[in-house]
Amino acid sequence: MANHKSAIKKNLRDEKKRVINKMNRSKMRNRIKALHKNVSAGNLEEAKTLFPRVLSIIDKTVIKGTIHKKTGSRYKSRLSLLMSKSGVEI
């Protein structure tokens, strides 16, 4: 446990940031899972409308610093490949 006043404050800050990052990452992953579920179920129209929103969420997560820029690019690339393989016009 932290002993100095500044270390105690840093722990509090880090904990708040951890919770925010976890929330942002969870939101992103849930949207990605929803897109995967729609594609695998054959709901291509729903997947087509959901796709831009998922890309937007990934971009926001990158901008907030929760995930690395290249990680976001990798997610977007894989989702684009999934959409094109399923026959959905992007």
LOSENU-603521 format. One record per residue (C-alpha): x, y, z; residue in one letter. Coordinates in nm, 2 decimals. Layout:
<recs>
<rec u="X" v="Y" w="Z" residu="a"/>
...
</recs>
This chain:
<recs>
<rec u="0.00" v="0.00" w="0.00" residu="m"/>
<rec u="0.11" v="0.35" w="-0.07" residu="a"/>
<rec u="0.26" v="0.56" w="0.21" residu="n"/>
<rec u="0.31" v="0.90" w="0.06" residu="h"/>
<rec u="0.03" v="1.14" w="-0.01" residu="k"/>
<rec u="0.13" v="1.17" w="-0.37" residu="s"/>
<rec u="0.14" v="0.79" w="-0.41" residu="a"/>
<rec u="-0.21" v="0.76" w="-0.25" residu="i"/>
<rec u="-0.34" v="1.02" w="-0.50" residu="k"/>
<rec u="-0.18" v="0.83" w="-0.79" residu="k"/>
<rec u="-0.34" v="0.51" w="-0.68" residu="n"/>
<rec u="-0.68" v="0.68" w="-0.67" residu="l"/>
<rec u="-0.62" v="0.83" w="-1.02" residu="r"/>
<rec u="-0.50" v="0.50" w="-1.16" residu="d"/>
<rec u="-0.81" v="0.31" w="-1.02" residu="e"/>
<rec u="-1.05" v="0.56" w="-1.18" residu="k"/>
<rec u="-0.87" v="0.54" w="-1.51" residu="k"/>
<rec u="-0.87" v="0.16" w="-1.49" residu="r"/>
<rec u="-1.24" v="0.15" w="-1.45" residu="v"/>
<rec u="-1.29" v="0.39" w="-1.74" residu="i"/>
<rec u="-1.06" v="0.19" w="-1.97" residu="n"/>
<rec u="-1.24" v="-0.13" w="-1.87" residu="k"/>
<rec u="-1.58" v="0.03" w="-1.95" residu="m"/>
<rec u="-1.46" v="0.15" w="-2.29" residu="n"/>
<rec u="-1.29" v="-0.19" w="-2.38" residu="r"/>
<rec u="-1.60" v="-0.37" w="-2.27" residu="s"/>
<rec u="-1.83" v="-0.15" w="-2.49" residu="k"/>
<rec u="-1.61" v="-0.21" w="-2.79" residu="m"/>
<rec u="-1.59" v="-0.58" w="-2.74" residu="r"/>
<rec u="-1.96" v="-0.62" w="-2.70" residu="n"/>
<rec u="-2.03" v="-0.43" w="-3.02" residu="r"/>
<rec u="-1.77" v="-0.65" w="-3.20" residu="i"/>
<rec u="-1.94" v="-0.96" w="-3.06" residu="k"/>
<rec u="-2.28" v="-0.83" w="-3.18" residu="a"/>
<rec u="-2.15" v="-0.78" w="-3.53" residu="l"/>
<rec u="-2.00" v="-1.14" w="-3.53" residu="h"/>
<rec u="-2.33" v="-1.28" w="-3.41" residu="k"/>
<rec u="-2.53" v="-1.10" w="-3.68" residu="n"/>
<rec u="-2.29" v="-1.22" w="-3.95" residu="v"/>
<rec u="-2.29" v="-1.58" w="-3.83" residu="s"/>
<rec u="-2.67" v="-1.58" w="-3.80" residu="a"/>
<rec u="-2.71" v="-1.45" w="-4.15" residu="g"/>
<rec u="-2.86" v="-1.11" w="-4.05" residu="n"/>
<rec u="-2.66" v="-0.93" w="-4.32" residu="l"/>
<rec u="-2.87" v="-0.62" w="-4.33" residu="e"/>
<rec u="-2.84" v="-0.57" w="-3.96" residu="e"/>
<rec u="-2.47" v="-0.64" w="-3.98" residu="a"/>
<rec u="-2.44" v="-0.38" w="-4.26" residu="k"/>
<rec u="-2.60" v="-0.11" w="-4.04" residu="t"/>
<rec u="-2.40" v="-0.21" w="-3.74" residu="l"/>
<rec u="-2.06" v="-0.22" w="-3.91" residu="f"/>
<rec u="-2.00" v="0.17" w="-3.93" residu="p"/>
<rec u="-2.10" v="0.20" w="-3.56" residu="r"/>
<rec u="-1.85" v="-0.07" w="-3.46" residu="v"/>
<rec u="-1.57" v="0.10" w="-3.66" residu="l"/>
<rec u="-1.66" v="0.43" w="-3.49" residu="s"/>
<rec u="-1.65" v="0.27" w="-3.14" residu="i"/>
<rec u="-1.31" v="0.12" w="-3.22" residu="i"/>
<rec u="-1.18" v="0.46" w="-3.34" residu="d"/>
<rec u="-1.31" v="0.63" w="-3.02" residu="k"/>
<rec u="-1.14" v="0.36" w="-2.80" residu="t"/>
<rec u="-0.81" v="0.43" w="-2.98" residu="v"/>
<rec u="-0.85" v="0.81" w="-2.94" residu="i"/>
<rec u="-0.92" v="0.77" w="-2.57" residu="k"/>
<rec u="-0.60" v="0.57" w="-2.54" residu="g"/>
<rec u="-0.76" v="0.25" w="-2.41" residu="t"/>
<rec u="-0.61" v="0.04" w="-2.69" residu="i"/>
<rec u="-0.31" v="0.10" w="-2.92" residu="h"/>
<rec u="-0.36" v="0.25" w="-3.27" residu="k"/>
<rec u="-0.23" v="-0.06" w="-3.44" residu="k"/>
<rec u="-0.46" v="-0.29" w="-3.23" residu="t"/>
<rec u="-0.76" v="-0.08" w="-3.35" residu="g"/>
<rec u="-0.64" v="-0.11" w="-3.71" residu="s"/>
<rec u="-0.61" v="-0.48" w="-3.67" residu="r"/>
<rec u="-0.97" v="-0.51" w="-3.53" residu="y"/>
<rec u="-1.10" v="-0.30" w="-3.82" residu="k"/>
<rec u="-0.91" v="-0.49" w="-4.08" residu="s"/>
<rec u="-1.04" v="-0.83" w="-3.95" residu="r"/>
<rec u="-1.40" v="-0.70" w="-3.93" residu="l"/>
<rec u="-1.37" v="-0.56" w="-4.29" residu="s"/>
<rec u="-1.25" v="-0.90" w="-4.41" residu="l"/>
<rec u="-1.53" v="-1.08" w="-4.23" residu="l"/>
<rec u="-1.79" v="-0.85" w="-4.39" residu="m"/>
<rec u="-1.64" v="-0.89" w="-4.74" residu="s"/>
<rec u="-1.62" v="-1.27" w="-4.70" residu="k"/>
<rec u="-1.99" v="-1.28" w="-4.59" residu="s"/>
<rec u="-2.08" v="-1.10" w="-4.91" residu="g"/>
<rec u="-2.19" v="-0.77" w="-4.76" residu="v"/>
<rec u="-2.11" v="-0.45" w="-4.96" residu="e"/>
<rec u="-1.92" v="-0.22" w="-4.74" residu="i"/>
</recs>
